[in-house]
Amino acid sequence: MLTVGDTFPAFNLSAVKGGPDGLGGPGVSFTEISNATDEGKWKIFFFWPKDFTFICPTEIAAFGKLNGEFSDRDAVVYGGSTDGEFVHLNWRKYNDDIRDLPFPMLADTKRELCDALGILDKDAGVALRATFIVDPNGTIQWASANGLNVGRNPQEVVRVLDALQTDELCPCNWTKGTETLAPQALFDKAA
């Protein structure tokens, strides 16, 4: 699996648009998204194993509810799986929890991005519950993966993004608005 310091892979995928535009039907609901889309912004990529399942919509909806938090931090969110854009579209239309999803759903049907990221489950051949925070230069600054049966905490992604954007030393359980560590001050206290 790619990790901190690696360059997020180049990609170009079909996607269902976020927001109301994503519910307009096959002719207008789809777009192409690449690694150059939203260039210069922080990017959150998160992947789930399969559409029309049980854990996945709980995570997707939770990321959707935090979309404004990410936007306030000049970050964009992309969700994706190995399902196709038509599957994503139908799932959005018929699932109350994700119908109003504000961000695009990437369709990695050839598994090229998931394979390049190293996040394909070895047995099931679908994406692990992987999350990446990518800086404006395209470098992965945080990577996390859960197995197929355990959902993640999207609020932790917000917390880590906040910490990364301070460009400071952030202690365990640090939250936005609390003090960061100043190593020189710690040495001065010890002296």
Salt bridges, closest charged atoms under 4 A:
ASP51 OD2 - HIS88 ND1 2.50
GLU59 OE1 - ARG129 NH1 2.69
GLU59 OE2 - ARG152 NE 2.93
GLU69 OE1 - ARG73 NH1 3.10
ASP74 OD1 - LYS41 NZ 2.70
ASP96 OD1 - ARG99 NH1 2.61
GLU156 OE1 - ARG159 NE 2.86
ASP162 OD1 - ARG73 NE 2.34
